[in-house]
């Protein structure tokens, strides 16, 4: 689109898609399940845990006060925040510098770099649902704490190792395949964090995930700056090696996360 009709065209196109998505969400999404005409009484009973399937018998949920002191004194909260920070850091390389890396360092044409630039998000589509399935099976077999840890550690280890090997591989196709899958495993490991937010607190999971996301965004803020600085002074291989090390640190944070213990 940018090549044929100018660089502004993709922005306008995505803006239209955003408006359509907003309209669909506003028209369909409701505050509570019982307000949605497509949700039947039996489904509402399952969601609320109420055996009475009468639509009008489901009470409105009371607004709960978030126990911020308890949240920030819990090791699980800090583990989630640190792990997300360290996972968002490498993934923002794919959002910001990856295309430049493909063109300038790997010597690719713009069209080929565009293809490989989108590949990590295709890996995301495949690996995140698969890791959700894997996480649930591991939690059922090993318990929530150990199951979530094993699932997250597997994704984190695969992502870090593929980042390291991909940055040192001379063949473009092989290197980019490794980096693509590394990004997919990163997204997959991150997905386990969201599940764990609900494990450690059902009432405050939204607040926990919000704080975790904010802290993760700090990793996204630091990533483009640090990556560019390291790449300019030491080279891109070192920049990607650093991202792999940061990824491994996210795995260490999981020693503090206990999905079996509710914060409240």
C-alpha positions in Angstrom: 0.0 0.0 0.0 2.8 2.4 0.9 4.7 1.6 -2.3 1.6 2.0 -4.6 -0.3 4.8 -3.0 2.1 6.6 -0.6 3.1 6.0 3.1 -0.1 7.8 4.5 -2.4 5.2 2.9 -1.7 2.4 5.4 -2.4 4.8 8.3 -5.8 5.8 6.8 -6.6 2.1 6.1 -5.8 1.1 9.7 -7.7 4.0 11.0 -10.8 2.8 9.2 -10.3 -0.7 10.5 -10.0 0.8 14.0 -13.3 2.7 13.6 -15.1 -0.4 12.4 -13.7 -2.4 15.3 -14.8 0.2 17.8 -18.3 0.2 16.3 -18.6 -3.6 16.5 -17.3 -3.6 20.2 -19.7 -0.8 21.2 -22.6 -2.5 19.5 -21.9 -6.0 20.9 -19.9 -5.9 24.1 -21.8 -5.3 27.3 -20.8 -4.6 30.9 -22.4 -7.8 32.2 -23.2 -11.1 30.5 -27.0 -10.9 31.3 -27.1 -7.6 29.4 -26.1 -9.3 26.1 -29.1 -10.7 24.2 -27.0 -13.5 22.7 -26.1 -15.0 26.2 -28.8 -17.4 27.4 -29.8 -18.1 31.0 -27.9 -21.4 31.2 -24.6 -19.7 30.2 -25.2 -16.9 32.8 -25.7 -19.5 35.5 -22.4 -21.1 34.6 -20.6 -17.8 34.5 -22.0 -16.6 37.9 -21.8 -20.0 39.5 -25.5 -19.8 40.3 -27.5 -23.0 39.9 -30.7 -21.1 39.3 -30.9 -20.5 35.6 -33.5 -17.7 35.8 -32.1 -14.6 34.1 -33.5 -12.2 36.7 -32.2 -14.2 39.6 -28.5 -13.5 38.9 -27.5 -10.6 41.2 -25.6 -7.6 40.0 -22.0 -7.9 41.1 -20.9 -5.4 43.8 -18.0 -3.1 43.1 -15.1 -4.4 45.1 -12.4 -2.2 46.7 -9.0 -3.2 45.3 -6.6 -4.2 48.2 -3.6 -2.3 46.9 -1.5 -2.8 50.0 -2.0 -6.6 49.8 -1.3 -6.6 46.1 2.0 -4.8 46.3 3.2 -6.8 49.4 2.6 -10.1 47.5 5.7 -11.7 45.9 3.5 -12.9 43.0 2.6 -9.3 42.1 6.3 -8.3 41.8 7.1 -11.5 40.0 4.4 -10.8 37.4 5.6 -7.2 37.0 9.3 -8.1 36.6 8.6 -11.0 34.2 6.3 -8.9 32.0 8.9 -6.1 31.9 11.6 -8.5 30.8 9.3 -10.2 28.2 8.0 -6.9 26.7 11.6 -5.6 26.3 12.6 -8.1 23.5 9.3 -8.1 21.8 9.4 -4.4 21.2 12.5 -4.9 19.1 10.2 -6.7 16.7 7.8 -3.7 16.8 10.4 -1.0 16.3 13.9 -2.0 15.0 13.3 -5.4 13.4 12.5 -4.0 9.9 15.5 -1.7 10.0 17.6 -4.7 11.1 16.3 -6.7 8.1 17.0 -4.0 5.6 20.3 -2.5 6.9 22.0 -5.5 8.5 20.6 -8.5 6.6 20.5 -6.6 3.3 16.9 -7.5 2.4 14.7 -5.7 0.0 11.8 -3.7 1.4 9.2 -6.2 0.1 11.0 -9.2 1.6 11.7 -7.4 4.8 8.0 -6.6 5.0 7.2 -10.3 4.8 9.7 -11.3 7.5 8.6 -8.3 9.6 5.1 -9.8 9.8 6.3 -13.4 10.4 6.7 -13.0 14.2 3.0 -12.1 14.5 2.0 -15.2 12.5 4.0 -17.2 15.0 2.1 -15.4 17.7 -1.2 -16.6 16.2 -0.1 -20.2 16.3 1.9 -20.4 19.5 -0.3 -18.4 21.9 -3.4 -20.7 21.6 -1.2 -23.7 21.7 0.5 -22.5 24.9 -2.9 -21.8 26.5 -3.8 -25.4 25.9 -0.4 -26.5 27.2 -0.7 -24.3 30.3 -4.1 -25.8 31.2 -2.9 -29.3 30.8 0.2 -28.7 32.8 -1.7 -27.0 35.6 -4.2 -29.9 35.8 -1.4 -32.4 36.0 1.2 -30.6 38.1 -0.9 -28.1 40.0 -1.3 -24.4 39.1 1.9 -23.1 40.5 4.2 -25.7 39.0 2.1 -26.1 35.8 2.2 -22.3 35.0 5.9 -22.2 35.9 6.8 -25.1 33.6 4.8 -23.6 30.7 6.3 -20.2 31.1 9.8 -21.5 31.6 9.6 -23.6 28.5 8.4 -20.7 26.3 11.0 -18.3 27.9 13.9 -20.8 27.4 13.0 -21.5 23.8 12.6 -17.8 23.0 16.0 -16.8 24.6 17.9 -19.7 23.0 16.4 -18.9 19.5 17.3 -15.2 19.9 20.9 -16.1 20.7 21.3 -18.6 17.9 19.4 -16.5 15.4 21.6 -13.5 16.0 24.7 -15.6 15.4 23.4 -17.4 12.3 24.9 -16.1 8.9 22.2 -17.6 6.7 19.3 -15.0 6.4 16.5 -17.5 6.0 17.6 -19.7 8.9 18.4 -16.8 11.1 15.1 -15.1 10.5 13.2 -18.4 11.0 14.8 -18.7 14.4 14.1 -15.1 15.4 10.5 -15.4 14.2 9.9 -18.5 16.3 11.7 -16.8 19.2 9.1 -14.0 19.0 6.3 -16.5 19.0 7.6 -18.2 22.1 7.9 -14.8 23.8 4.2 -14.0 23.1 3.3 -17.5 24.3 5.1 -17.1 27.6 3.5 -13.7 28.0 0.1 -15.2 27.6 0.7 -17.4 30.7 1.2 -14.2 32.7 -2.4 -13.1 31.9 -3.8 -16.4 33.0 -1.9 -16.3 36.2 -3.3 -12.8 37.0 -6.7 -14.5 37.3 -5.2 -17.4 39.3 -3.8 -15.2 42.0 -6.9 -13.0 42.3 -10.3 -13.4 40.7 -11.7 -10.2 42.2 -8.7 -8.0 41.4 -7.4 -9.7 38.3 -8.1 -6.6 36.2 -6.2 -4.4 38.5 -3.3 -6.8 38.7 -3.1 -7.2 34.9 -3.3 -3.4 34.6 -0.3 -2.9 36.9 1.6 -5.7 35.2 0.9 -4.2 31.8 2.0 -0.8 32.9 5.3 -2.2 34.2 5.7 -4.2 31.0 5.2 -1.0 29.0 8.3 0.4 30.8 10.2 -2.5 29.2 8.7 -1.5 25.9 9.8 2.1 26.5 13.4 1.1 27.3 13.8 -1.4 24.5 14.1 0.8 21.5 16.5 3.2 23.2 18.8 0.6 24.7 18.7 -1.6 21.6 19.7 1.3 19.4 22.5 2.3 21.7 24.0 -1.2 22.0 23.6 -1.8 18.3 25.3 1.5 17.4 28.2 1.0 19.8 28.7 -2.8 19.8 26.7 -4.2 16.9 23.3 -5.8 16.4 24.5 -9.3 17.5 25.2 -7.8 21.0 21.8 -6.0 21.0 20.0 -9.3 20.3 22.2 -11.2 22.8 21.2 -8.6 25.5 17.5 -9.2 24.6 18.0 -12.9 25.1 19.6 -12.3 28.6 16.7 -10.0 29.6 14.3 -12.8 28.4 16.0 -15.3 30.7 15.7 -12.9 33.7 11.9 -13.0 33.1 12.1 -16.7 33.9 13.9 -16.1 37.2 10.9 -13.9 38.2 8.7 -17.0 38.1 10.3 -18.3 41.3 8.3 -15.6 43.1 4.9 -16.3 41.3 2.6 -18.7 43.1 -0.5 -19.4 41.1 -1.8 -21.7 43.9 -2.0 -18.9 46.4 -4.7 -16.2 46.2 -3.5 -12.7 47.1 -6.8 -11.8 48.9 
